[in-house]
Amino acid sequence: MKLIFLGPPGAGKGTVAQKLVDDLAIVHISTGDLLREAVKKGTELGKKAKPHMDAGDLAPDNLVIGLLKERIARPDCKNGFILDGFPRTTPQAEALEAAQVKIDRVINFNIADEVIIRRLSGRRVSRKTGKIYNVNPEGIPQPPSDMPKDELFQRDDDKPEAIRNRLMVYRKQTEPLIACYTKKKLLMNVDGNRDLGPIADEVKKALGRKVT
C-alpha cells in the first residue's frame, strides 16, 4: 500500500504514520527527516538544503526528489510506504507520477494555524540523542523529568517566525494538491485539530483495517 500524508507542518502526519506502519507492514518516509539527515551528515544535498530549511522555505524540488528516489529504492519499501512531506508542490507530484509510483490513497490533515504554531514551537531536540520532545504541557512525548534543560535545543525551523513562513509557503505551494488529488478521487480529509490517537483510528478504518 502506497500512501501520501498531506497537510501543513505540525499537523501530526509523522506521529500518525508511526502508529500505522507496524499494522500496515509498510515504511514511514519523512522527507523532512531525509533532509535533516543529509544536513547532519554534511552531504552535498544537505549543504544545499540547509539555508532553505533554516529559513522555513521548501528545499528545491531536485534535492527532495533525488533523496526520495534513493529511499524508495531500498528493500524495506517493497511492501509500500507512507510519504510524509512529499509531494509538496505540483512539479513534485508530476515527478512522482512520471516515476510510475502508484498511490493508493492521499490522507489530508486539516488543522488550524494557531494549533500548528503552538505544537511546533514546543518541540525540543536532545543534543545527546537527537530525539525530539515537546515541552508544552500537552506535548507528546514529554522530555524525561531528570533531563537537564540545557540538553534540549530548539531547531531554527521550529521557531515561531519560521513556522509562520512555513505555513505561508504551504498555503501557496502545497494546498493546490488538494484539488489535484480530489479530482483523481484519491483524497480523504481528516480533522487534525483532535488528539492524534483518534485520527490514527479513523485512517485505519478508512483503509479497511481493524482498529486495535
C-alpha positions as CSV (number, residue, x, y, z in Angstrom):
1,M,0.0,0.0,0.0
2,K,1.4,3.4,-1.1
3,L,0.0,6.4,0.8
4,I,0.6,10.1,0.9
5,F,0.0,12.1,4.1
6,L,-0.8,15.7,3.0
7,G,-1.1,18.6,5.4
8,P,0.8,21.6,6.9
9,P,3.9,21.1,9.1
10,G,2.9,20.2,12.6
11,A,-0.4,18.6,11.6
12,G,0.6,15.3,13.2
13,K,1.4,13.4,10.0
14,G,4.5,11.8,11.3
15,T,3.1,10.8,14.6
16,V,0.0,9.2,13.0
17,A,2.2,7.5,10.4
18,Q,4.3,5.9,13.2
19,K,1.0,4.5,14.7
20,L,0.2,2.8,11.3
21,V,3.4,1.4,9.9
22,D,3.5,-1.8,12.0
23,D,-0.1,-2.6,11.3
24,L,0.2,-2.0,7.6
25,A,3.7,-3.5,7.4
26,I,5.0,-0.5,5.4
27,V,7.6,2.2,5.9
28,H,7.2,5.8,7.0
29,I,9.3,8.1,4.8
30,S,9.6,11.7,6.0
31,T,11.3,14.0,3.5
32,G,12.0,16.3,6.4
33,D,13.9,13.6,8.2
34,L,15.7,12.7,5.0
35,L,16.8,16.4,4.5
36,R,17.8,16.8,8.2
37,E,19.9,13.6,7.9
38,A,21.6,14.9,4.8
39,V,22.3,18.2,6.6
40,K,23.6,16.4,9.6
41,K,25.9,14.3,7.5
42,G,27.1,17.3,5.5
43,T,26.3,15.7,2.2
44,E,26.3,17.9,-0.9
45,L,22.5,17.8,-1.0
46,G,22.4,18.6,2.7
47,K,24.7,21.7,2.3
48,K,22.4,23.0,-0.5
49,A,19.2,22.3,1.5
50,K,20.3,23.8,4.9
51,P,19.8,27.6,4.1
52,H,16.3,26.8,2.8
53,M,15.4,24.8,5.9
54,D,16.7,27.3,8.3
55,A,14.5,30.0,6.8
56,G,11.4,27.8,6.8
57,D,11.4,27.6,2.9
58,L,10.9,24.5,0.9
59,A,14.0,22.8,-0.4
60,P,14.3,22.8,-4.2
61,D,12.5,20.0,-5.9
62,N,15.5,18.4,-7.4
63,L,17.1,18.0,-4.0
64,V,14.0,16.4,-2.5
65,I,13.3,14.2,-5.5
66,G,16.9,12.9,-5.5
67,L,16.7,11.9,-1.9
68,L,13.3,10.3,-2.2
69,K,14.1,8.2,-5.3
70,E,17.1,6.8,-3.4
71,R,15.0,6.0,-0.3
72,I,12.2,4.3,-2.2
73,A,14.7,2.0,-4.0
74,R,15.7,0.4,-0.7
75,P,14.4,-3.2,0.0
76,D,12.3,-2.2,3.0
77,C,9.9,-0.3,0.8
78,K,8.9,-3.3,-1.2
79,N,5.5,-3.7,0.7
80,G,4.7,0.0,0.4
81,F,5.2,3.3,2.3
82,I,3.7,6.4,3.7
83,L,5.1,9.6,2.1
84,D,5.2,12.3,4.7
85,G,6.0,15.7,3.3
86,F,6.2,14.7,-0.3
87,P,4.9,15.9,-2.7
88,R,4.8,19.5,-1.6
89,T,4.5,21.1,-5.0
90,T,2.7,20.4,-8.3
91,P,6.1,19.6,-10.0
92,Q,6.9,17.1,-7.3
93,A,3.5,15.4,-7.8
94,E,4.1,15.3,-11.5
95,A,7.6,13.8,-10.9
96,L,6.1,11.1,-8.7
97,E,3.6,10.2,-11.4
98,A,6.4,10.3,-14.0
99,A,8.3,7.8,-11.9
100,Q,5.3,5.5,-12.2
101,V,4.8,5.4,-8.4
102,K,1.1,4.4,-8.0
103,I,-0.5,6.0,-5.0
104,D,-3.5,4.2,-3.4
105,R,-4.8,6.9,-1.1
106,V,-4.0,10.5,0.0
107,I,-4.8,11.5,3.6
108,N,-5.2,15.2,4.0
109,F,-4.9,16.6,7.5
110,N,-6.9,19.8,8.1
111,I,-5.7,21.9,11.1
112,A,-5.9,25.5,12.3
113,D,-2.7,27.6,12.0
114,E,-2.7,28.6,15.7
115,V,-2.7,24.9,16.7
116,I,0.3,24.2,14.5
117,I,2.3,27.2,15.8
118,R,1.8,26.0,19.4
119,R,2.7,22.4,18.6
120,L,5.9,23.1,16.6
121,S,7.2,25.9,18.8
122,G,7.1,23.4,21.7
123,R,9.4,21.0,20.0
124,R,12.9,20.5,21.5
125,V,15.7,18.2,20.4
126,S,18.1,16.3,22.7
127,R,21.7,17.3,22.0
128,K,22.9,13.8,23.0
129,T,20.4,11.5,21.3
130,G,18.7,13.7,18.6
131,K,15.4,12.5,20.0
132,I,12.5,15.0,19.7
133,Y,10.4,16.0,22.7
134,N,7.6,18.6,23.2
135,V,7.8,20.9,26.2
136,N,4.1,22.0,26.0
137,P,2.0,20.6,28.9
138,E,0.0,18.5,26.4
139,G,3.0,17.8,24.2
140,I,4.0,14.2,23.3
141,P,6.5,12.9,24.1
142,Q,7.5,14.8,27.2
143,P,11.2,15.1,28.0
144,P,12.3,12.9,31.0
145,S,11.8,14.8,34.3
146,D,15.5,14.4,35.1
147,M,16.8,15.7,31.8
148,P,18.8,18.9,32.2
149,K,17.2,21.8,30.4
150,D,20.4,22.8,28.6
151,E,20.4,19.4,26.9
152,L,17.5,20.4,24.8
153,F,17.6,22.9,22.0
154,Q,15.0,24.4,19.6
155,R,15.7,23.9,15.9
156,D,15.6,27.1,13.8
157,D,12.7,25.8,11.7
158,D,10.6,25.3,14.9
159,K,10.8,29.0,15.9
160,P,7.5,30.9,15.6
161,E,8.7,33.2,12.8
162,A,10.0,30.3,10.7
163,I,6.7,28.4,11.4
164,R,4.6,31.2,10.1
165,N,6.7,31.4,7.0
166,R,6.4,27.6,6.5
167,L,2.6,27.9,6.8
168,M,2.6,30.7,4.2
169,V,4.7,28.6,1.9
170,Y,2.4,25.6,2.4
171,R,-0.8,27.5,1.6
172,K,0.8,28.9,-1.6
173,Q,2.6,25.8,-2.9
174,T,1.1,22.7,-1.4
175,E,-2.6,23.4,-0.9
176,P,-3.2,23.2,-4.7
177,L,-2.5,19.5,-4.4
178,I,-5.8,19.0,-2.5
179,A,-7.8,19.8,-5.6
180,C,-5.4,17.7,-7.7
181,Y,-5.9,14.5,-5.6
182,T,-9.6,15.2,-5.1
183,K,-10.0,15.2,-8.9
184,K,-8.2,11.8,-9.0
185,K,-10.6,10.5,-6.3
186,L,-7.7,9.6,-4.0
187,L,-8.2,12.2,-1.3
188,M,-9.6,11.6,2.2
189,N,-9.9,14.5,4.7
190,V,-9.3,14.1,8.4
191,D,-9.7,16.7,11.2
192,G,-6.2,17.3,12.5
193,N,-7.3,19.5,15.4
194,R,-8.0,16.5,17.6
195,D,-5.8,14.1,19.6
196,L,-3.7,12.0,17.3
197,G,-4.9,8.6,18.6
198,P,-8.5,9.1,17.2
199,I,-7.1,10.3,13.9
200,A,-5.0,7.2,13.5
201,D,-8.0,5.1,14.2
202,E,-10.0,6.9,11.6
203,V,-7.4,6.4,9.0
204,K,-7.1,2.7,9.8
205,K,-10.9,2.3,9.4
206,A,-10.8,4.2,6.1
207,L,-8.1,1.8,4.8
208,G,-10.2,-1.2,5.8
209,R,-8.0,-2.2,8.8
210,K,-9.3,-3.2,12.2
211,V,-8.7,-0.7,15.0
212,T,-6.8,-2.3,17.8
